[in-house]
Amino acid sequence: DTMDTFVCSSWYFDRFCSPHESDTPFSREAVDYWMPVDQYIGGVEHAIMHLMYARFFTMVMRDLGLVGVDEPFKNLLTQGMVLLGGHKMSKSKGNTIEPDEIVAKYGADTARLFTLFASPVERDLEWSDEGVEGCWRFLQRVWRLVHRCVEGRESSRLAEGRVTAATAGMAADGSAVQRVRRAAHAALKKVTEDLGVRNSLNTAIAAIMEYVNALYSLKDQAFAEDGGDAAMAEAIDLLVVMLAPFAPHIAEELWHEVGHSESVHREPWPKYDPDVLTVESVEIAVQVNGKVRDRITVSVDVSEDAAFEAAMASARVSAAIGSASVKKTILVPGKLLNIVARRESP
């Protein structure tokens, strides 16, 4: 007699709990420990085939006392398909992309990064050579950023790692060091939530890209400040750890470049510091009659009168107003202060 393949494929997850069991199909003790599966990922077509049979077999084995769970899977994620020219890739249609060619030209990390970044995981993905090229360029930017930070005077401190409480306390409000740390922990918070809560891989990668842009713009200022080496060390460490799930090979290389001996993939996932994300001051633009004249730093809850007083301390703002009379001020919290000034008619 021939058994349907679904008979075997409907309980493989139980066998995986004790693959070397020789006397029984699986160990009840091992199944009770490992099951149910935390996350099942598969195409939507599985809902009417494999998932249905897997649930049926689990319920039968539960009734027979072979397992102690009611359902085999805790969570289900159905990913989209890869499209080329609007059509699902298929060997029978001959419209597939040869992965070996992509890997040979751009590397496996680029192919992986593009696949995860180009579309939300539950939606179809349109293959794009331009998109692959863009992901490759991004990884090159990351590589250059890390190497610039480990070269020369920064290298001796960068390998030492984390920011201490004393070092963190050195950062003045609004300093480059503080902005680096805030960017690092904001990115970590976003990536952690996108991975662990929302399964939103593409937005997690987008957050890392924004973070890299921030580090490029802040690194020179940060290195020039007290505590800058330690802050950049923490920032680079967090960047590489966050990148590791998406580009594991380059992340491993960079992890060792910054002075670590163990694998980045054995590094515990870091926790963001909510205190770092607390903003006490903010930089706002000051406009005079709609034209930006200067930027000033004020407290996040600054009043309109206090913001105006701070703005008038700016030589650029006071020069722009000159002998004109201030008719009105408009404060957009956290964004700008607009001063409306008019010269009196003679």
C-alpha positions as CSV (number, residue, x, y, z in Angstrom):
1,D,0.0,0.0,0.0
2,T,1.1,3.6,-0.6
3,M,0.4,6.3,1.9
4,D,-0.2,9.9,1.0
5,T,2.8,12.1,1.6
6,F,0.7,14.2,3.9
7,V,0.6,11.4,6.4
8,C,4.3,11.9,7.0
9,S,4.6,15.6,6.5
10,S,1.8,16.3,9.0
11,W,3.7,15.6,12.2
12,Y,7.4,16.1,11.3
13,F,7.7,18.9,13.8
14,D,7.0,16.4,16.6
15,R,9.8,14.2,15.2
16,F,12.2,17.2,15.1
17,C,11.8,17.4,18.9
18,S,13.7,14.1,19.3
19,P,15.2,13.2,16.0
20,H,17.4,10.4,17.4
21,E,14.5,8.5,19.1
22,S,14.7,4.9,17.9
23,D,12.0,3.1,19.8
24,T,9.0,5.5,19.2
25,P,8.1,8.1,16.6
26,F,9.0,10.8,19.1
27,S,9.6,11.4,22.8
28,R,6.5,12.7,24.6
29,E,8.7,14.5,27.1
30,A,10.6,16.3,24.3
31,V,7.3,17.2,22.5
32,D,5.8,18.6,25.7
33,Y,8.9,20.7,26.2
34,W,9.3,22.1,22.6
35,M,5.8,22.2,21.2
36,P,3.9,24.1,20.0
37,V,6.0,25.7,17.2
38,D,6.4,29.4,17.9
39,Q,6.3,30.7,14.3
40,Y,5.1,29.0,11.1
41,I,6.0,30.7,7.8
42,G,4.6,29.5,4.5
43,G,2.7,30.4,1.5
44,V,-1.1,31.1,1.8
45,E,-1.8,27.9,-0.2
46,H,-0.7,25.9,2.8
47,A,-3.9,26.9,4.6
48,I,-6.0,24.4,2.8
49,M,-3.4,21.6,2.6
50,H,-0.5,21.2,5.0
51,L,-1.8,23.4,7.8
52,M,-5.2,21.6,7.8
53,Y,-3.6,18.1,7.9
54,A,-1.1,19.2,10.6
55,R,-3.8,20.5,12.8
56,F,-5.9,17.3,12.2
57,F,-3.0,15.0,13.1
58,T,-2.1,17.0,16.2
59,M,-5.7,16.8,17.5
60,V,-5.9,13.0,16.8
61,M,-2.6,12.5,18.6
62,R,-3.8,14.6,21.5
63,D,-7.0,12.5,21.8
64,L,-4.8,9.4,21.8
65,G,-2.6,10.8,24.5
66,L,0.5,11.0,22.4
67,V,0.9,14.8,22.7
68,G,-0.3,17.4,25.1
69,V,-0.9,20.4,22.9
70,D,-4.2,21.3,21.2
71,E,-2.6,23.2,18.2
72,P,0.7,22.6,16.5
73,F,1.6,26.3,15.7
74,K,1.3,29.5,17.8
75,N,1.6,32.0,15.0
76,L,1.2,31.9,11.2
77,L,2.9,34.2,8.8
78,T,2.0,33.8,5.1
79,Q,4.7,35.5,2.9
80,G,4.1,37.0,-0.5
81,M,5.5,35.7,-3.8
82,V,8.4,37.0,-5.9
83,L,7.2,38.5,-9.1
84,L,9.1,39.3,-12.3
85,G,7.3,41.6,-14.7
86,G,4.1,41.2,-12.7
87,H,4.1,37.4,-12.9
88,K,4.9,34.9,-10.2
89,M,8.3,33.4,-10.8
90,S,8.0,29.8,-12.0
91,K,10.5,27.3,-13.4
92,S,7.7,26.1,-15.8
93,K,7.3,29.6,-17.1
94,G,11.0,30.2,-17.4
95,N,10.9,33.6,-15.7
96,T,13.1,32.9,-12.7
97,I,16.2,34.8,-11.6
98,E,19.3,32.7,-11.2
99,P,20.4,33.3,-7.6
100,D,24.0,32.1,-8.2
101,E,24.5,35.0,-10.7
102,I,23.2,37.5,-8.1
103,V,25.4,36.1,-5.4
104,A,28.4,36.1,-7.7
105,K,27.9,39.8,-8.7
106,Y,26.6,41.3,-5.5
107,G,27.1,38.7,-2.7
108,A,24.5,36.7,-0.7
109,D,24.0,39.5,1.8
110,T,22.8,41.9,-0.9
111,A,20.4,39.3,-2.3
112,R,19.0,38.6,1.1
113,L,18.8,42.3,2.1
114,F,16.9,43.2,-1.1
115,T,14.4,40.3,-0.7
116,L,13.6,41.4,2.9
117,F,13.6,45.2,2.1
118,A,11.7,45.5,-1.2
119,S,8.2,44.7,0.2
120,P,6.3,43.9,3.4
121,V,6.8,40.2,4.1
122,E,3.1,39.4,3.6
123,R,2.9,41.1,0.1
124,D,4.3,40.1,-3.3
125,L,7.7,41.3,-4.2
126,E,8.5,42.7,-7.6
127,W,12.1,41.8,-8.5
128,S,14.2,44.8,-9.5
129,D,17.8,44.9,-10.6
130,E,17.9,48.6,-9.6
131,G,16.7,47.6,-6.1
132,V,19.4,45.0,-5.8
133,E,22.0,47.5,-6.9
134,G,20.7,50.0,-4.2
135,C,21.0,47.4,-1.4
136,W,24.6,46.6,-2.6
137,R,25.5,50.3,-2.4
138,F,24.0,50.6,1.1
139,L,26.1,47.7,2.3
140,Q,29.2,49.4,0.8
141,R,28.3,52.6,2.8
142,V,28.1,50.5,6.0
143,W,31.4,48.9,5.3
144,R,33.1,52.3,4.7
145,L,31.5,53.9,7.7
146,V,32.7,51.2,10.1
147,H,36.2,51.2,8.6
148,R,36.5,54.9,8.8
149,C,35.6,54.7,12.5
150,V,38.2,52.0,13.3
151,E,41.1,53.7,11.4
152,G,43.6,56.1,12.9
153,R,43.0,57.7,16.2
154,E,39.5,56.2,16.8
155,S,40.6,52.5,16.6
156,S,42.1,52.2,20.1
157,R,39.0,53.4,21.8
158,L,36.4,52.0,19.4
159,A,37.3,48.4,20.2
160,E,36.7,49.0,23.9
161,G,32.9,48.9,23.5
162,R,30.1,50.3,25.5
163,V,29.3,53.7,26.9
164,T,29.6,53.8,30.7
165,A,27.3,55.7,32.9
166,A,30.0,58.3,33.6
167,T,30.7,58.7,29.9
168,A,27.0,59.1,29.1
169,G,26.7,61.8,31.7
170,M,29.4,63.9,30.0
171,A,27.2,64.6,27.0
172,A,25.7,68.0,27.0
173,D,22.1,68.4,25.9
174,G,22.1,68.9,22.2
175,S,25.7,67.7,21.7
176,A,26.7,65.5,18.9
177,V,27.5,62.7,21.4
178,Q,24.0,62.9,22.7
179,R,22.5,62.9,19.2
180,V,24.6,59.9,18.3
181,R,23.3,58.0,21.3
182,R,19.7,59.1,20.7
183,A,19.9,58.0,17.1
184,A,21.4,54.6,18.1
185,H,18.8,53.8,20.7
186,A,15.9,55.1,18.6
187,A,17.0,52.8,15.8
188,L,17.4,49.9,18.2
189,K,13.9,50.5,19.6
190,K,12.4,50.6,16.1
191,V,14.2,47.5,14.8
192,T,13.4,45.6,18.0
193,E,9.7,46.3,17.7
194,D,9.5,45.7,14.0
195,L,11.2,42.3,14.3
196,G,9.7,41.1,17.6
197,V,6.2,42.5,17.4
198,R,5.2,43.5,13.9
199,N,7.2,41.1,11.6
200,S,7.9,44.2,9.6
201,L,11.3,43.4,8.2
202,N,11.3,46.1,5.5
203,T,10.7,48.9,7.9
204,A,13.3,47.6,10.2
205,I,15.9,47.8,7.4
206,A,14.7,51.3,6.5
207,A,15.3,52.3,10.1
208,I,18.9,51.0,9.9
209,M,19.4,52.9,6.6
210,E,18.2,56.1,8.3
211,Y,20.5,55.4,11.2
212,V,23.5,55.0,9.0
213,N,22.8,58.4,7.4
214,A,22.7,59.9,10.9
215,L,26.0,58.4,11.8
216,Y,27.6,59.7,8.7
217,S,26.4,63.3,9.5
218,L,27.4,63.1,13.2
219,K,30.5,61.0,13.5
220,D,33.1,63.8,12.9
221,Q,31.4,66.1,15.4
222,A,31.0,63.3,17.9
223,F,34.7,62.2,17.8
224,A,35.7,65.8,18.5
225,E,33.7,65.9,21.7
226,D,34.4,64.4,25.2
227,G,33.0,60.9,25.2
228,G,32.8,60.8,21.5
229,D,34.9,57.7,21.0
230,A,32.8,55.7,23.5
231,A,29.6,56.9,22.0
232,M,30.6,55.9,18.5
233,A,31.9,52.6,19.8
234,E,28.4,51.9,21.2
235,A,26.8,53.2,18.0
236,I,28.8,51.0,15.7
237,D,28.3,47.9,17.9
238,L,24.6,48.4,17.8
239,L,24.6,49.0,14.0
240,V,26.4,45.7,13.3
241,V,24.2,43.7,15.7
242,M,21.0,45.2,14.1
243,L,22.4,44.4,10.6
244,A,23.3,40.8,11.5
245,P,19.8,39.2,10.9
246,F,19.6,40.8,7.4
247,A,23.2,40.7,6.2
248,P,24.9,38.1,8.4
249,H,28.2,37.7,6.5
250,I,29.2,41.3,6.3
251,A,28.0,41.8,9.9
252,E,30.3,39.0,11.1
253,E,33.3,40.5,9.3
254,L,32.6,44.0,10.7
255,W,32.1,42.6,14.2
256,H,35.6,41.3,14.2
257,E,36.9,44.5,12.6
258,V,35.8,46.6,15.6
259,G,37.7,44.3,17.9
260,H,35.3,41.5,19.1
261,S,36.5,37.9,19.2
262,E,33.2,36.0,19.4
263,S,30.6,35.7,16.7
264,V,28.1,38.5,16.3
265,H,25.4,35.8,16.0
266,R,26.2,34.7,19.6
267,E,25.7,38.3,20.9
268,P,22.6,38.7,23.0
269,W,20.1,41.1,21.4
270,P,20.6,44.5,23.1
271,K,18.0,46.5,24.9
272,Y,17.4,50.2,24.1
273,D,17.7,52.7,26.9
274,P,14.5,54.7,27.2
275,D,16.3,57.4,29.2
276,V,18.5,58.1,26.2
277,L,15.4,58.7,24.1
278,T,14.1,61.3,26.5
279,V,14.4,64.7,24.8
280,E,15.0,67.7,27.1
281,S,15.9,70.2,24.4
282,V,15.3,70.7,20.7
283,E,16.7,72.8,17.9
284,I,14.1,75.0,16.1
285,A,14.3,77.3,13.2
286,V,13.7,81.0,13.7
287,Q,12.1,82.8,10.8
288,V,11.6,86.5,10.4
289,N,8.7,87.2,8.1
290,G,8.8,83.7,6.8
291,K,12.6,83.6,6.0
292,V,14.9,81.4,8.2
293,R,17.5,83.5,9.9
294,D,19.0,81.2,12.5
295,R,18.5,78.0,14.5
296,I,18.3,78.0,18.3
297,T,18.2,75.3,21.0
298,V,15.3,75.5,23.5
299,S,13.6,73.2,25.9
300,V,11.0,70.9,24.5
301,D,8.2,72.6,26.5
302,V,9.4,76.1,25.9
303,S,6.8,78.8,25.9
304,E,6.3,81.2,23.0
305,D,7.6,84.1,25.0
306,A,10.7,82.2,26.2
307,A,11.4,81.1,22.6
308,F,11.1,84.7,21.4
309,E,13.5,85.9,24.1
310,A,16.0,83.2,23.1
311,A,15.6,84.1,19.4
312,M,16.2,87.8,20.1
313,A,19.6,86.9,21.7
314,S,20.7,85.8,18.2
315,A,22.6,88.5,16.4
316,R,21.3,87.2,13.1
317,V,17.7,87.4,14.2
318,S,18.0,90.8,15.8
319,A,19.8,92.2,12.7
320,A,17.0,90.9,10.5
321,I,14.4,92.7,12.6
322,G,16.4,95.9,12.9
323,S,14.2,98.8,13.7
324,A,11.0,97.1,12.7
325,S,8.2,96.4,15.2
326,V,7.4,92.9,16.1
327,K,3.7,92.4,15.4
328,K,3.2,88.7,16.1
329,T,5.1,85.5,17.0
330,I,4.0,82.0,16.0
331,L,5.6,79.0,17.7
332,V,5.3,75.6,16.2
333,P,6.5,73.3,19.1
334,G,9.6,71.4,18.3
335,K,9.8,72.9,14.7
336,L,10.1,76.7,14.4
337,L,9.4,80.2,15.6
338,N,8.1,82.7,13.1
339,I,8.5,86.4,14.0
340,V,6.3,88.8,12.0
341,A,7.8,92.3,12.0
342,R,6.8,95.4,10.2
343,R,8.3,98.8,9.8
344,E,6.1,101.7,10.9
345,S,5.0,104.1,8.2
346,P,6.5,107.6,8.6
